[in-house]
Structures are given as structure tokens and as C-alpha cells.
Amino acid sequence: MNKQESSNSTSSLLNSEGAYEKINQIFEGQDQQEKTIQEAREILGDSADNLTDEQVYDLANEVQFLVDSWLEEYERKVFDGKSLDELLQLNKP
């Protein structure tokens, strides 16, 4: 194998690894979505029987958004206008 062939082989391998990484990210996202749906159905019980998976997932996301928003609002009220993340400097750029 000459230098050119070796370079092409390495480049092809790197592209394949990038593709595998992207595929893994997609499957991890799907697994997380399925887990969220399953957990929400368990919490909702019989009231989720007539809902599609998409509706359950959307409902879970909407509730999570509200909880996060309310928690941040409460933190800002308690900590003089700053969130806990800001106080602990968790989101440093």
C-alpha cells in the first residue's frame, strides 16, 4: 500500500467513524425518547391509554419545561435575581 492509498484508507475510516458516531447519537436519542414515553405512561396510568406515544412525549416535555421555568423563577426570587446555575457558575462560557 502506497502513501496515497494509506491516506485514502485513513480518511475513509475517519468518515466511517463519524458516520457511526452520528448513527449512535440518533439511536441514543431514540432510546431516551422511548424511556421518557414509558416513564410518562407509568406516571399517567390509565389516563394515558387513549394517547399516542407522540402525545405522551409532547406532554412530558411540556411539563418538564414548566417545572424548569418555575424552578428558575423561584431561584431568582430567592437568590436576588440569579439562578442557582449562575451562583455556582455552572454555565461558564
N, C-alpha and C positions, 0 to 999 in steps of 0.2 A: 504494500500500500504506500503510495507516494504522499508527499506533504499535502497536495491539493485534495486527494481522496480522504485523508485523515481529517482535514479541516471540514470538509463537507459532512463527513460522518459525525463529527463532534457537533456541528451546527444542527444537523438533523436530530441528534439525540437531545440537545437542549430544547429544540422546538417541541419534541415529543414530550419531554418532561414538563414543559409549560402547558401543553395540552392536557396532560394527566392532572396537573395541579388545578386547572380550571374545571375539569370534569369532577374532581374530588370536591371542590368548593360547591359545585351545583348539587351534588349528592348530599353533602353535609347540610346545605340549606334545606333540601327536601326533607331530610331526616328531622331537622329541627322543626320544620313546619308540621310534619306528621306528629311529632311529640307534643307540640303545642295544641294541636287539634284533639289528640287523645286526652291530654290533661284537662282541657276545657270541657270536653264531653263528660268526663268523670265528675267535674265540679258541678256542671249544669244538670246532670242526671237526666230525668225524663223530659225536662223542658227542651233538651237538645235533640230529641228524637225526630222532630219534623224539620230540622235544619240541615242544610248541606254542609259538607266539610268546609267549603269556601265561606259560608255564612258564619260558621263557628270560629274559623280562623280570623275573619274580619272582626267579629265581636270581641275575641280575646285581645286583638291588637288595639281596638278602641278602648277597652277597659284599661289595658296597660298604659296607654297614652294618658288617660285621665288620672290614673294613680301617679304616674311620673310627674304630671303637671301639678297636681295638688301637693305632692310631696315637696317639689321645688318651691312652690308658693309658700308653703308652711316654713320651710327652711329659711327663705328670705325674710319672712316675718320675724322669726326667732333670732336670726343671726345678722340683724341690722342690714338687710338688703343683699346679703351674699348667700349663695348656696353652699352646702357642705363641701361639694367638689371644689368650689372656689376657695373656701377656707383652707382646705387640705392641699390645695394646688395640685389636684389630680389631673387636670386637663391642661398641662403646660404645653405650649406650642414647641 
